[in-house]
Amino acid sequence: MLKIGNIMLPVPCVLAPMAGVSDLPFRLINRTFGAPMAFTEMIDARALSHNDKRTLRMLSTALDDRPLGVQLLGNNGEHILRALDILDVQGFDLIDFNAACPTAKITRNGKGAALLREPRKLQYILKMLVCRSKAPVTVKIRAGWDSDSINAREIALYAEDAGVSALFIHGRTKTQGYSGTVDYQVIKEVKEALKIPVIASGDGVSLSFIRKMFNETGCDGVAIARGALGNPWVFREVTQFFQNGTFCERPDINERIEIMKRHIDLLVQYYGEKKSVSCFHKFFIWYTRGLSGVKPLRDRAFRTGTAGELLDAIEELRTFDDSGG
């Protein structure tokens, strides 16, 4: 089990937030297969403090979408506290503060991973959040800004002193982004330095990688991001392994098809038909990874304009051999 503040998770893994991906339909699909906790997309405190409609929509949830955390981004205390007031009213289960996002448009404004270069400022923000938030507060960090400034252990100790309930760490630097290799040693050093739970991320794309993360770092949990793209079954695999040490079979093509159809149905309910079709195009690629000769069908799926056309393309997948998937 994994305990974060007052939240008890039966399996030591969570569905990590991903920009442009982690909407309500995506979360519900993954919860179907056992994702014990999930997060909304990253929420900019400034936008939320101004009641931006798009940002407020990103906070949409449902009764079976719990426990649910919100990952907050910002560096301005006034904006952060205003945003926190809104989140507290809505009753989210966890507030995670982002000090890890490596994208230039975020870091050039002093947010996300840029705060790794200002440990004391980050600590101040975390203390403020812990003091004011009704929900447990966690923080997401990276190994450091670049290979010459690996300071995850220092940052982690400041965060623990600020009173956070757990720490998420991505084992790459800001300059690496999502490329290169994860530094398992840095994660291990952070885990050994802290008393609070440490949840690791990076390369959690399969059960074997997840097992490697636990074995090499001693972490308390793993955050799964890219590993869940078109692969909600990863949570079924992780759950079965941690509960009884056994491995479950991969989904056959028929199960893939039924989940793809269910995903589209949820998207249509949430966005309406037009947006749901364009939104699902990227998921069509992810769900069909490993299928030989699928490119022409993918190209056709990308040209679809209605849910009916997209569903017809999905039905054609029944003719494909999924033995390599």
C-alpha positions as CSV (number, residue, x, y, z in Angstrom):
1,M,0.0,0.0,0.0
2,L,1.0,3.6,-0.5
3,K,0.0,6.3,2.0
4,I,0.0,10.0,1.0
5,G,-1.3,12.2,3.8
6,N,-4.7,10.7,4.6
7,I,-5.0,8.9,1.3
8,M,-4.4,5.1,1.3
9,L,-3.8,3.5,-2.0
10,P,-4.0,-0.3,-2.3
11,V,-1.4,-0.4,-5.1
12,P,1.8,1.8,-5.0
13,C,1.2,3.6,-8.3
14,V,-0.7,6.6,-9.6
15,L,-1.7,7.9,-13.0
16,A,0.5,10.9,-13.5
17,P,-0.8,14.2,-15.1
18,M,-0.1,14.7,-18.8
19,A,-0.8,17.9,-20.7
20,G,-3.4,17.5,-23.4
21,V,-4.1,13.9,-22.3
22,S,-5.3,13.7,-18.7
23,D,-8.9,14.7,-19.1
24,L,-11.9,13.0,-17.4
25,P,-12.5,10.4,-20.1
26,F,-8.8,9.3,-20.1
27,R,-8.8,9.0,-16.3
28,L,-12.0,7.0,-16.2
29,I,-10.7,4.5,-18.8
30,N,-7.6,4.0,-16.7
31,R,-9.5,3.6,-13.5
32,T,-11.5,0.8,-15.1
33,F,-8.3,-1.2,-15.0
34,G,-7.3,-0.3,-11.5
35,A,-5.5,3.1,-11.5
36,P,-5.9,3.8,-7.8
37,M,-5.3,7.6,-8.1
38,A,-5.1,10.1,-10.8
39,F,-4.5,13.8,-11.5
40,T,-6.0,16.5,-13.7
41,E,-3.9,18.1,-16.3
42,M,-1.4,20.6,-14.9
43,I,-3.3,23.7,-13.8
44,D,-1.8,27.2,-14.1
45,A,-2.4,29.1,-10.9
46,R,-2.6,32.4,-12.7
47,A,-5.2,31.2,-15.1
48,L,-7.3,29.6,-12.4
49,S,-7.1,32.6,-10.2
50,H,-8.7,34.6,-13.0
51,N,-11.4,32.0,-13.5
52,D,-10.3,31.1,-17.0
53,K,-13.1,28.9,-18.5
54,R,-10.8,26.4,-20.2
55,T,-8.8,25.9,-16.9
56,L,-12.0,25.5,-14.9
57,R,-13.2,22.9,-17.4
58,M,-10.0,20.9,-16.8
59,L,-11.1,20.4,-13.2
60,S,-14.2,18.4,-14.2
61,T,-14.5,15.2,-12.3
62,A,-17.1,12.4,-11.4
63,L,-18.0,10.3,-8.5
64,D,-15.9,7.3,-9.7
65,D,-12.9,9.6,-10.4
66,R,-11.5,9.5,-6.8
67,P,-9.2,10.0,-5.2
68,L,-8.2,12.9,-7.5
69,G,-5.3,15.3,-7.3
70,V,-4.6,18.6,-8.9
71,Q,-1.1,19.5,-10.1
72,L,-0.7,23.3,-9.6
73,L,1.8,25.4,-11.5
74,G,3.0,28.8,-10.6
75,N,5.5,31.1,-8.9
76,N,3.4,34.0,-7.7
77,G,2.1,33.7,-4.2
78,E,-1.0,35.8,-4.7
79,H,-2.1,33.7,-7.7
80,I,-1.3,30.4,-6.0
81,L,-3.4,31.3,-2.9
82,R,-6.3,32.5,-5.1
83,A,-6.2,29.2,-7.0
84,L,-6.0,27.2,-3.8
85,D,-9.1,28.8,-2.5
86,I,-11.0,27.6,-5.7
87,L,-9.5,24.1,-5.4
88,D,-10.4,23.9,-1.7
89,V,-14.0,24.7,-2.4
90,Q,-14.2,21.9,-5.0
91,G,-12.7,19.4,-2.5
92,F,-9.9,17.8,-4.3
93,D,-8.0,15.0,-2.5
94,L,-4.5,16.2,-3.1
95,I,-2.6,19.3,-4.2
96,D,0.7,18.6,-6.1
97,F,2.9,21.5,-6.8
98,N,4.8,21.3,-10.1
99,A,8.6,22.1,-10.0
100,A,9.4,19.7,-12.8
101,C,7.8,20.8,-16.1
102,P,10.8,21.3,-18.5
103,T,9.1,23.1,-21.4
104,A,10.6,26.4,-22.4
105,K,7.3,28.4,-22.3
106,I,7.0,27.4,-18.7
107,T,10.5,27.7,-17.4
108,R,11.2,31.1,-19.1
109,N,8.5,32.5,-16.8
110,G,10.2,31.1,-13.7
111,K,7.7,28.3,-13.3
112,G,8.0,24.5,-13.3
113,A,11.6,23.2,-13.3
114,A,12.9,26.8,-13.2
115,L,12.2,26.7,-9.4
116,L,14.9,24.0,-9.1
117,R,17.3,26.9,-9.4
118,E,15.6,28.7,-6.5
119,P,15.4,26.2,-3.7
120,R,14.4,28.7,-1.0
121,K,11.7,30.2,-3.1
122,L,10.3,26.8,-3.8
123,Q,10.4,26.0,-0.1
124,Y,8.5,29.2,0.7
125,I,5.8,28.4,-1.8
126,L,5.4,24.9,-0.4
127,K,5.2,26.2,3.2
128,M,2.5,28.6,2.1
129,L,0.6,25.8,0.4
130,V,0.9,23.4,3.3
131,C,-0.3,26.1,5.7
132,R,-3.4,27.0,3.6
133,S,-4.5,23.9,1.9
134,K,-7.3,21.7,3.2
135,A,-5.9,18.7,1.3
136,P,-2.4,17.1,1.6
137,V,0.3,18.8,-0.4
138,T,3.0,17.1,-2.4
139,V,5.6,18.4,-4.9
140,K,7.0,17.1,-8.2
141,I,10.7,17.8,-8.9
142,R,13.4,16.6,-11.3
143,A,17.0,15.5,-10.7
144,G,18.1,19.0,-11.3
145,W,18.3,21.7,-14.0
146,D,21.2,20.1,-15.9
147,S,24.0,17.5,-15.4
148,D,26.1,20.2,-13.7
149,S,23.5,21.1,-11.1
150,I,22.0,17.9,-9.8
151,N,20.3,19.1,-6.6
152,A,17.3,16.8,-6.1
153,R,18.4,15.7,-2.6
154,E,18.8,19.4,-1.4
155,I,15.4,20.3,-2.9
156,A,13.8,17.3,-1.4
157,L,15.0,18.0,2.1
158,Y,13.7,21.6,1.8
159,A,10.4,20.2,0.6
160,E,10.2,17.8,3.5
161,D,11.0,20.6,5.9
162,A,8.2,22.6,4.4
163,G,5.7,19.9,5.5
164,V,4.8,18.2,2.2
165,S,3.2,14.8,2.6
166,A,5.1,13.1,-0.2
167,L,7.5,13.9,-3.0
168,F,7.3,13.0,-6.7
169,I,10.6,12.9,-8.6
170,H,11.3,12.5,-12.3
171,G,14.8,11.0,-12.7
172,R,15.9,13.3,-15.5
173,T,17.1,16.8,-15.5
174,K,15.3,19.8,-17.0
175,T,17.6,20.0,-20.0
176,Q,17.0,16.3,-20.7
177,G,13.3,16.8,-21.0
178,Y,11.9,13.3,-21.7
179,S,15.0,12.1,-23.6
180,G,18.1,10.2,-22.4
181,T,18.2,7.9,-19.4
182,V,16.7,8.1,-16.0
183,D,19.2,8.5,-13.1
184,Y,18.1,5.8,-10.7
185,Q,20.9,6.7,-8.3
186,V,19.6,10.2,-7.8
187,I,16.1,8.9,-7.0
188,K,17.7,6.4,-4.5
189,E,19.6,9.2,-2.8
190,V,16.4,11.2,-2.4
191,K,14.5,8.2,-1.0
192,E,17.3,7.5,1.5
193,A,17.3,11.1,2.7
194,L,13.6,11.5,3.3
195,K,11.1,10.1,5.8
196,I,8.1,11.0,3.7
197,P,7.0,8.8,0.8
198,V,8.9,9.2,-2.5
199,I,7.1,8.4,-5.7
200,A,9.4,8.0,-8.8
201,S,8.6,8.6,-12.4
202,G,10.4,8.3,-15.7
203,D,10.4,5.2,-18.0
204,G,7.3,3.7,-16.3
205,V,6.2,2.4,-19.7
206,S,5.8,-1.3,-18.7
207,L,5.6,-3.6,-15.7
208,S,9.3,-4.6,-16.2
209,F,10.4,-1.0,-16.1
210,I,8.2,-0.3,-13.1
211,R,9.7,-3.3,-11.2
212,K,13.2,-2.0,-12.1
213,M,12.4,1.4,-10.6
214,F,11.3,-0.2,-7.3
215,N,14.3,-2.5,-7.2
216,E,17.0,0.1,-8.0
217,T,15.7,3.0,-6.1
218,G,13.7,1.6,-3.1
219,C,11.0,4.2,-3.9
220,D,7.6,3.9,-2.2
221,G,5.6,4.3,-5.4
222,V,5.7,4.9,-9.1
223,A,3.9,7.5,-11.2
224,I,2.8,6.1,-14.6
225,A,2.5,8.6,-17.5
226,R,3.5,7.5,-21.0
227,G,3.1,3.9,-20.0
228,A,-0.7,4.4,-19.9
229,L,-1.0,6.0,-23.3
230,G,-3.2,3.5,-25.2
231,N,-2.4,1.0,-22.5
232,P,-4.7,1.3,-19.5
233,W,-4.0,-2.4,-19.0
234,V,-0.7,-1.5,-17.4
235,F,-2.7,-0.8,-14.2
236,R,-4.2,-4.3,-14.3
237,E,-0.8,-5.8,-14.7
238,V,0.7,-3.8,-11.9
239,T,-2.2,-4.5,-9.6
240,Q,-2.1,-8.3,-10.2
241,F,1.7,-8.4,-9.7
242,F,1.7,-6.5,-6.4
243,Q,-1.3,-8.4,-5.1
244,N,-0.2,-11.9,-5.8
245,G,3.1,-11.8,-7.7
246,T,1.7,-13.1,-10.9
247,F,1.6,-11.8,-14.5
248,C,-1.6,-11.3,-16.4
249,E,-2.1,-11.8,-20.2
250,R,-2.0,-8.8,-22.5
251,P,-5.3,-7.7,-24.0
252,D,-6.3,-9.3,-27.3
253,I,-7.5,-7.3,-30.3
254,N,-11.1,-7.6,-29.3
255,E,-10.5,-6.1,-25.8
256,R,-8.5,-3.3,-27.4
257,I,-11.4,-2.5,-29.7
258,E,-14.0,-2.5,-27.0
259,I,-11.9,-0.1,-24.9
260,M,-11.3,2.2,-27.8
261,K,-15.1,2.4,-28.5
262,R,-15.7,3.0,-24.8
263,H,-13.1,5.8,-24.8
264,I,-14.8,7.5,-27.8
265,D,-18.2,7.2,-26.1
266,L,-16.8,9.0,-23.0
267,L,-15.2,11.7,-25.1
268,V,-18.4,12.3,-27.0
269,Q,-20.3,12.7,-23.7
270,Y,-17.7,15.1,-22.4
271,Y,-16.7,17.2,-25.5
272,G,-19.4,16.5,-28.1
273,E,-18.8,14.7,-31.3
274,K,-16.6,17.1,-33.3
275,K,-13.9,17.7,-30.7
276,S,-14.0,14.1,-29.5
277,V,-13.1,12.8,-32.9
278,S,-10.1,15.1,-33.3
279,C,-9.1,14.4,-29.7
280,F,-9.1,10.6,-30.3
281,H,-6.8,10.7,-33.4
282,K,-3.7,10.6,-31.2
283,F,-5.2,7.8,-29.1
284,F,-5.8,5.7,-32.2
285,I,-2.0,5.6,-32.7
286,W,-1.3,4.7,-29.1
287,Y,-4.0,2.0,-28.9
288,T,-2.7,0.4,-32.1
289,R,1.0,0.2,-31.3
290,G,2.5,-3.1,-32.2
291,L,0.0,-4.0,-34.9
292,S,1.7,-4.9,-38.2
293,G,0.5,-3.1,-41.3
294,V,-1.8,-0.7,-39.4
295,K,-0.4,2.6,-40.9
296,P,-3.0,2.8,-43.8
297,L,-5.8,2.4,-41.3
298,R,-4.3,5.0,-39.0
299,D,-4.1,7.4,-42.0
300,R,-7.7,6.8,-42.7
301,A,-8.7,7.2,-39.0
302,F,-6.9,10.6,-39.1
303,R,-9.2,11.8,-41.9
304,T,-12.4,10.8,-40.1
305,G,-14.8,13.6,-39.2
306,T,-17.5,11.8,-37.4
307,A,-17.7,9.3,-34.5
308,G,-19.4,6.8,-36.8
309,E,-16.5,6.9,-39.3
310,L,-14.0,6.5,-36.5
311,L,-15.9,3.6,-35.1
312,D,-15.9,1.9,-38.5
313,A,-12.1,2.3,-38.7
314,I,-11.8,0.7,-35.2
315,E,-14.0,-2.2,-36.2
316,E,-11.5,-3.0,-39.1
317,L,-8.9,-3.7,-36.5
318,R,-10.5,-7.1,-35.9
319,T,-8.8,-8.3,-39.1
320,F,-5.3,-7.5,-37.7
321,D,-2.9,-9.9,-36.0
322,D,-2.1,-8.6,-32.5
323,S,0.4,-11.3,-31.6
324,G,3.2,-8.7,-31.6
325,G,1.3,-6.1,-29.6
